[in-house]
Amino acid sequence: MGFAATYVKASCAIFGVYGVMMLLNPGGMVTDHWDIASTPEMEFWIRGHAVTIFCEVFLMMNVETAVAAKAALAASVGIGILYPWNARFGYLTPNLPLKYPMHYVPEGLMLALSLAGAVAVQEAPEKKRR
């Protein structure tokens, strides 16, 4: 198994765990990372987003490795920009009351997945369609 296939499996495992946490413990997704209380409204959208994550994982496990690696890279960079890095640097949503050291986890995880994804997509070029 090459690096790209390993990257896809690792991405699926990581996002799959996030999906399970979103489904089963959406309040923890708030209180683990922010110094605020969770609300039913927050838990509602977090729990619903689990479906998106599960569909992404399913598709990445069932398409060619090159396509899955691109999808995992796009998800990692996009989620990194919109969630943990935005929370840290406040370029879209300033002044969130983050909890450290716990919030280092998604910041570092999305950075690692993004960098590994850049390598993986170079290793597994997509086949050309006819």
C-alpha positions as CSV (number, residue, x, y, z in Angstrom):
1,M,0.0,0.0,0.0
2,G,1.4,3.4,-1.0
3,F,1.5,6.6,0.9
4,A,-1.7,7.9,-0.8
5,A,-3.7,4.9,0.2
6,T,-2.4,5.1,3.7
7,Y,-3.3,8.9,3.8
8,V,-6.8,8.1,2.6
9,K,-7.3,5.5,5.2
10,A,-5.9,7.7,8.0
11,S,-8.2,10.6,6.8
12,C,-11.2,8.3,6.9
13,A,-10.3,7.1,10.3
14,I,-9.8,10.6,11.7
15,F,-12.9,12.1,10.1
16,G,-14.9,9.0,11.0
17,V,-14.0,9.5,14.7
18,Y,-15.0,13.2,14.4
19,G,-18.3,12.1,12.8
20,V,-19.0,9.7,15.7
21,M,-18.2,12.4,18.3
22,M,-20.4,14.8,16.4
23,L,-23.3,12.3,16.4
24,L,-22.9,11.0,20.0
25,N,-21.5,13.9,21.9
26,P,-22.1,17.2,20.1
27,G,-21.9,19.1,23.3
28,G,-18.4,17.9,23.9
29,M,-17.4,19.3,20.6
30,V,-18.2,22.7,22.0
31,T,-17.1,22.4,25.6
32,D,-13.8,20.6,24.8
33,H,-12.6,23.4,22.6
34,W,-14.3,26.6,23.8
35,D,-14.8,28.1,27.1
36,I,-18.5,28.4,26.6
37,A,-21.5,26.3,27.3
38,S,-23.1,24.2,24.6
39,T,-26.6,25.0,23.6
40,P,-29.3,22.8,22.0
41,E,-29.0,24.9,18.8
42,M,-25.3,24.2,18.5
43,E,-25.8,20.5,19.2
44,F,-28.5,20.4,16.6
45,W,-26.2,21.5,13.7
46,I,-23.1,19.6,15.0
47,R,-25.1,16.4,15.2
48,G,-26.5,16.9,11.7
49,H,-23.1,17.6,10.2
50,A,-22.1,14.0,11.2
51,V,-24.1,12.8,8.2
52,T,-21.9,14.8,5.9
53,I,-18.8,13.4,7.5
54,F,-20.1,9.8,7.2
55,C,-20.9,10.3,3.5
56,E,-17.5,11.8,2.8
57,V,-15.8,8.8,4.5
58,F,-18.0,6.3,2.6
59,L,-17.2,7.9,-0.7
60,M,-13.5,8.2,-0.1
61,M,-13.4,4.5,0.7
62,N,-15.2,3.6,-2.5
63,V,-13.5,5.7,-5.2
64,E,-10.0,5.5,-6.7
65,T,-7.2,6.4,-4.4
66,A,-6.2,9.5,-6.4
67,V,-9.7,10.9,-6.2
68,A,-10.1,10.1,-2.5
69,A,-6.7,11.7,-1.8
70,K,-7.8,14.9,-3.5
71,A,-11.1,14.9,-1.6
72,A,-9.3,14.3,1.7
73,L,-6.9,17.1,1.0
74,A,-9.7,19.5,0.1
75,A,-11.6,18.6,3.2
76,S,-8.6,19.0,5.4
77,V,-7.6,22.4,4.0
78,G,-11.2,23.6,3.9
79,I,-12.0,22.5,7.4
80,G,-8.7,23.8,8.7
81,I,-9.4,27.2,7.2
82,L,-13.0,27.5,8.3
83,Y,-12.8,25.8,11.8
84,P,-9.6,25.5,13.9
85,W,-7.4,28.1,12.2
86,N,-10.2,30.6,11.9
87,A,-11.0,30.0,15.6
88,R,-7.3,30.6,16.5
89,F,-6.6,33.6,14.3
90,G,-10.1,35.1,14.1
91,Y,-10.0,36.1,10.4
92,L,-13.7,35.2,10.0
93,T,-14.9,34.8,13.6
94,P,-12.8,36.9,16.0
95,N,-12.4,36.5,19.7
96,L,-13.6,33.0,20.3
97,P,-12.9,31.8,23.8
98,L,-10.7,28.8,23.0
99,K,-9.5,26.2,25.4
100,Y,-5.9,25.3,25.2
101,P,-4.2,22.9,25.1
102,M,-7.2,21.0,23.7
103,H,-7.6,23.2,20.7
104,Y,-4.1,22.4,19.5
105,V,-5.5,19.0,18.5
106,P,-7.6,20.1,15.6
107,E,-5.2,22.9,14.6
108,G,-2.3,20.4,14.3
109,L,-4.4,17.6,12.9
110,M,-5.7,19.6,10.0
111,L,-2.2,21.0,9.3
112,A,-0.8,17.5,9.3
113,L,-3.6,16.1,7.1
114,S,-3.2,19.1,4.7
115,L,0.6,18.6,4.4
116,A,0.3,14.9,4.0
117,G,-2.5,15.3,1.5
118,A,-0.2,17.6,-0.6
119,V,2.3,14.7,-0.8
120,A,-0.4,12.1,-1.4
121,V,-1.9,13.8,-4.4
122,Q,1.5,14.0,-6.0
123,E,2.0,10.3,-5.5
124,A,-1.3,9.2,-6.9
125,P,-2.0,11.0,-10.1
126,E,-5.6,10.6,-11.3
127,K,-6.2,8.5,-14.4
128,K,-7.4,10.5,-17.4
129,R,-10.9,10.0,-18.5
130,R,-11.6,9.2,-22.2
